[in-house]
């Protein structure tokens, strides 16, 4: 297994550079479609956000409007697919070099299996392999039965921004249990950089140093308070944990999600010392 991982990491050193030598990123979690949820309200706002994504060296993005929860009666799969098609045409007209793919930020719900089978909610990049799963903040729900149910369908859950959930931050063993049931973790660039406060930032680094985090994404909503920060996150991870880890969680694994390929595990990072011992409190 270690040889397989090292081959993947070595290969990422040679790819994903544009003609100027810049890293090129894939963002698997972004609210970039206009007037669909709490992302951009207008096409102009959405185009501005996509300009920001391109300036952040992102070449492909999965649009993940909220599904279920308070958006239970809207943003169904067919609507999102159509919105993505039309928005890609708008990006071409405006010469914005970004590819948008369909997906959803799916709130935990007991009906998820039935809704997937009925084509009401979306897997990431519509690839049928990964489901971005959003936990409610107000209450704690043990999703172990749901993880097993999804696994029986050949679907892996990617838990979005666990570092911002108050229970998971104080009881990280829960995440360890979920990882044993085939879950993957996605952290947010802004959390890593301290923009969601010190508690979320420290949890982010602890999860990363434990080798639990498979993916980094922007979870961008706009160009003001929720702007893309992938380049900054990549450089911060590179400086603290090494460039190979940064490339794996920011480039390689996101690309694998888009292509419905298996995610490369990052568990070997756990051999490092705890981040509390190696990263200064001011990051």
Phi, psi and omega per residue, in radians:
X1 nan -0.764 -3.118
X2 -1.087 -0.668 3.099
X3 -1.089 -0.690 3.098
X4 -1.076 -0.793 -3.139
X5 -1.093 -0.786 -3.122
X6 -1.097 -0.652 3.091
X7 -1.083 -0.729 3.110
X8 -1.111 -0.817 -3.096
X9 -1.116 -0.717 3.120
X10 -1.124 -0.624 -3.123
X11 -1.187 -0.549 -3.116
X12 -1.246 -0.311 3.092
X13 -1.192 -0.309 -2.969
X14 -1.859 -0.088 -3.031
X15 -2.258 -3.111 3.046
X16 1.153 0.611 3.026
X17 -2.064 2.436 3.057
X18 -1.490 -3.048 -3.052
X19 -1.178 -0.268 3.096
X20 -1.698 0.111 3.140
X21 1.412 0.204 3.128
X22 -1.464 2.534 3.003
X23 -1.103 2.583 3.065
X24 -2.066 2.186 -3.000
X25 -1.904 2.729 2.970
X26 -2.008 2.273 -3.132
X27 -1.894 2.043 -3.058
X28 -1.629 -0.021 -3.074
X29 -2.552 1.815 -3.104
X30 -2.713 2.417 3.135
X31 -1.785 1.378 -2.996
X32 -1.915 -0.116 -3.138
X33 -1.397 2.426 -3.089
X34 -1.282 2.409 2.948
X35 1.008 0.700 3.125
X36 -2.024 -0.562 3.130
X37 -2.638 -2.336 3.137
X38 -1.647 0.337 3.024
X39 -1.506 -2.607 -3.093
X40 -1.073 2.388 -3.073
X41 -1.423 -0.479 -3.058
X42 -2.266 2.914 3.068
X43 -1.080 -0.693 3.129
X44 -1.050 -0.756 3.108
X45 -1.124 -0.702 3.141
X46 -1.147 -0.711 3.093
X47 -1.131 -0.672 3.093
X48 -1.093 -0.721 3.101
X49 -1.110 -0.723 -3.139
X50 -1.186 -0.607 2.975
X51 -1.003 -0.754 3.126
X52 -1.108 -0.687 3.095
X53 -1.098 -0.771 3.122
X54 -1.112 -0.738 3.108
X55 -1.140 -0.356 3.079
X56 -1.592 0.259 3.084
X57 1.172 0.466 3.059
X58 -1.643 2.234 -3.101
X59 -1.841 -0.455 3.106
X60 -2.367 2.490 -3.122
X61 -2.458 2.425 3.010
X62 -1.633 2.083 3.062
X63 -1.295 2.152 -3.063
X64 -2.188 1.177 3.046
X65 -1.060 2.606 3.128
X66 -1.061 2.374 3.027
X67 -2.212 2.490 -3.084
X68 1.188 -2.971 -3.003
X69 1.068 -2.336 -3.137
X70 -1.288 -0.101 3.052
X71 -1.886 0.502 -3.020
X72 -1.107 -0.529 -3.064
X73 -1.742 0.275 -3.126
X74 -2.579 3.119 3.092
X75 1.029 0.649 3.060
X76 -1.219 2.848 -2.964
X77 -0.939 -0.824 -3.092
X78 -1.105 -0.651 3.118
X79 -1.151 -0.738 -3.134
X80 -1.152 -0.759 3.119
X81 -1.020 -0.778 3.138
X82 -1.135 -0.728 3.128
X83 -1.104 -0.678 3.118
X84 -1.155 -0.750 3.117
X85 -1.040 -0.850 -3.113
X86 -1.139 -0.657 -3.115
X87 -1.243 -0.615 3.047
X88 -1.083 -0.651 3.059
X89 -1.113 -0.680 3.104
X90 -1.147 -0.681 3.093
X91 -1.103 -0.710 3.102
X92 -1.097 -0.763 3.139
X93 -1.076 -0.504 -3.113
X94 -1.759 0.206 3.070
X95 0.961 0.724 3.078
X96 -1.779 2.007 -3.013
X97 -1.436 1.249 -3.124
X98 -2.452 2.378 3.054
X99 -1.822 2.208 3.129
X100 -1.859 2.343 -3.132
X101 -2.093 2.672 -3.082
X102 -1.415 2.537 3.065
X103 -2.942 -2.943 3.119
X104 -2.704 2.659 3.005
X105 -1.794 1.658 -2.851
X106 -1.655 2.079 3.107
X107 -1.245 2.437 3.111
X108 -0.921 2.316 -3.073
X109 -2.753 2.466 -3.123
X110 -1.188 -0.233 -3.100
X111 -1.657 0.120 -2.985
X112 -0.978 -0.788 -3.141
X113 -1.017 -0.859 -3.116
X114 -1.110 -0.648 -3.127
X115 -1.239 -0.609 3.036
X116 -1.112 -0.824 -3.105
X117 -1.151 -0.460 3.116
X118 -1.590 0.062 3.134
X119 1.059 0.743 3.101
X120 -1.739 -0.486 3.105
X121 -2.154 2.817 -2.965
X122 -1.957 2.455 2.859
X123 -1.417 2.893 -3.098
X124 -1.187 2.302 -3.075
X125 1.030 0.305 3.129
X126 1.002 0.528 -3.021
X127 -1.628 -0.122 3.077
X128 1.367 0.060 -3.030
X129 -1.936 -0.607 -3.055
X130 -2.217 2.364 3.113
X131 -2.072 2.146 3.086
X132 -1.396 2.058 -2.971
X133 -1.975 2.145 3.140
X134 -1.836 2.219 3.122
X135 -1.546 2.549 3.020
X136 -1.176 2.483 -3.138
X137 -1.435 -0.483 -2.985
X138 -1.333 -0.526 -3.091
X139 -2.364 2.799 3.060
X140 -1.758 2.322 3.081
X141 -2.179 2.209 3.047
X142 -1.360 1.987 -3.034
X143 -1.672 0.191 -3.119
X144 -0.925 -0.834 3.111
X145 -1.045 -0.649 3.120
X146 -1.168 -0.719 3.112
X147 -1.034 -0.757 3.127
X148 -1.167 -0.657 3.129
X149 -1.134 -0.753 3.108
X150 -1.125 -0.727 3.126
X151 -1.018 -0.620 3.122
X152 -1.140 -0.358 3.086
X153 -1.630 -0.034 -3.062
X154 1.394 0.404 -3.115
X155 -2.013 2.332 3.053
X156 -1.806 2.386 3.064
X157 -1.494 2.347 2.966
X158 -1.886 1.992 -3.087
X159 -1.432 2.097 -3.085
X160 -1.452 2.450 3.101
X161 0.598 1.038 3.098
X162 -1.100 -0.396 -3.132
X163 -1.179 -0.210 3.138
X164 -1.802 0.111 3.131
X165 -1.694 2.154 -3.014
X166 -1.065 -0.584 -3.141
X167 -1.319 -0.758 -3.087
X168 -1.175 -0.532 3.103
X169 -1.159 -0.666 -3.088
X170 -1.594 -0.299 -3.137
X171 -2.306 1.173 -3.047
X172 -1.134 -0.284 3.097
X173 -1.051 -0.423 3.091
X174 -1.093 -0.746 3.109
X175 -1.110 -0.682 3.099
X176 -1.027 -0.723 3.095
X177 -1.114 -0.742 -3.127
X178 -1.167 -0.636 3.087
X179 -1.066 -0.603 3.100
X180 -1.206 -0.262 3.092
X181 -1.859 0.543 2.972
X182 1.356 0.179 3.062
X183 -1.270 2.714 2.979
X184 -2.119 2.735 -3.128
X185 -2.005 2.391 3.039
X186 -2.115 2.104 3.074
X187 -1.753 2.892 -3.057
X188 -1.817 2.375 3.114
X189 -0.899 -0.809 -3.066
X190 -1.119 -0.593 3.082
X191 -1.123 -0.793 -3.131
X192 -1.029 -0.596 -3.098
X193 -1.584 0.054 3.059
X194 1.582 0.144 -3.045
X195 -1.417 -0.140 3.003
X196 -1.901 0.291 3.073
X197 1.728 2.884 -3.056
X198 -1.168 -0.558 -3.135
X199 -1.142 -0.835 3.106
X200 -1.129 -0.658 -3.137
X201 -1.124 -0.817 -3.127
X202 -1.138 -0.708 3.101
X203 -1.067 -0.710 3.133
X204 -1.021 -0.847 -3.126
X205 -1.189 -0.634 3.082
X206 -1.115 -0.768 3.117
X207 -1.108 -0.725 3.121
X208 -1.091 -0.826 -3.076
X209 -1.185 -0.402 3.104
X210 -1.401 -0.103 -3.115
X211 1.349 0.316 -3.080
X212 -1.525 -0.426 -2.992
X213 -1.534 2.168 3.114
X214 -1.689 -0.434 -2.948
X215 -2.524 2.502 3.000
X216 -2.055 2.389 -3.132
X217 -2.484 2.885 -3.074
X218 -1.448 -0.601 -2.968
X219 0.850 0.673 -3.119
X220 -1.276 2.552 3.095
X221 -2.149 -0.448 -3.042
X222 -2.863 -3.056 3.122
X223 -1.805 0.235 3.109
X224 -1.861 -1.591 -3.070
X225 -1.434 -0.311 -3.062
X226 -2.258 0.928 -3.067
X227 -1.472 2.828 3.103
X228 -1.136 2.427 3.115
X229 -2.425 0.598 -3.040
X230 -1.175 -0.762 -3.132
X231 -1.034 -0.790 -3.124
X232 -1.134 -0.698 3.114
X233 -1.135 -0.745 3.130
X234 -1.029 -0.803 -3.123
X235 -1.170 -0.649 3.127
X236 -1.156 -0.771 3.109
X237 -1.120 -0.712 3.128
X238 -1.031 -0.733 -3.079
X239 -1.275 -0.521 -3.075
X240 -1.671 -0.637 -3.042
X241 -2.117 -0.128 3.121
X242 1.887 2.611 -3.055
X243 -1.167 -0.589 -3.128
X244 -1.107 -0.704 3.115
X245 -1.167 -0.737 3.120
X246 -1.038 -0.751 -3.133
X247 -1.183 -0.592 -3.140
X248 -1.172 -0.812 -3.042
X249 -1.482 -0.392 -3.107
X250 -1.755 -0.375 -3.037
X251 -2.199 -1.056 -2.992
X252 -1.115 -0.967 -3.098
X253 -1.163 -0.707 3.037
X254 -1.015 -0.686 3.096
X255 -1.121 -0.635 3.118
X256 -1.168 -0.628 3.069
X257 -1.090 -0.812 3.134
X258 -1.024 -0.644 -3.091
X259 -1.654 0.186 3.124
X260 0.955 0.704 3.090
X261 -1.829 2.831 3.130
X262 -1.128 2.397 3.065
X263 -1.289 2.440 3.103
X264 -1.415 2.229 -3.131
X265 -1.194 2.612 -3.121
X266 -2.035 0.301 -3.017
X267 -1.096 -0.410 -3.114
X268 -1.165 -0.268 3.106
X269 -1.116 -0.411 -3.076
X270 -1.110 -0.206 3.086
X271 -1.289 -0.261 3.063
X272 -1.254 2.872 3.057
X273 -1.194 2.756 3.082
X274 -0.986 2.455 -3.106
X275 -1.043 -0.481 3.109
X276 -1.062 -0.440 -3.110
X277 -1.628 -0.301 -2.997
X278 -2.015 -0.308 -3.097
X279 -2.010 2.190 -3.138
X280 -1.088 2.695 -3.047
X281 -1.138 -0.380 3.119
X282 -1.545 -0.043 3.125
X283 0.863 nan nan
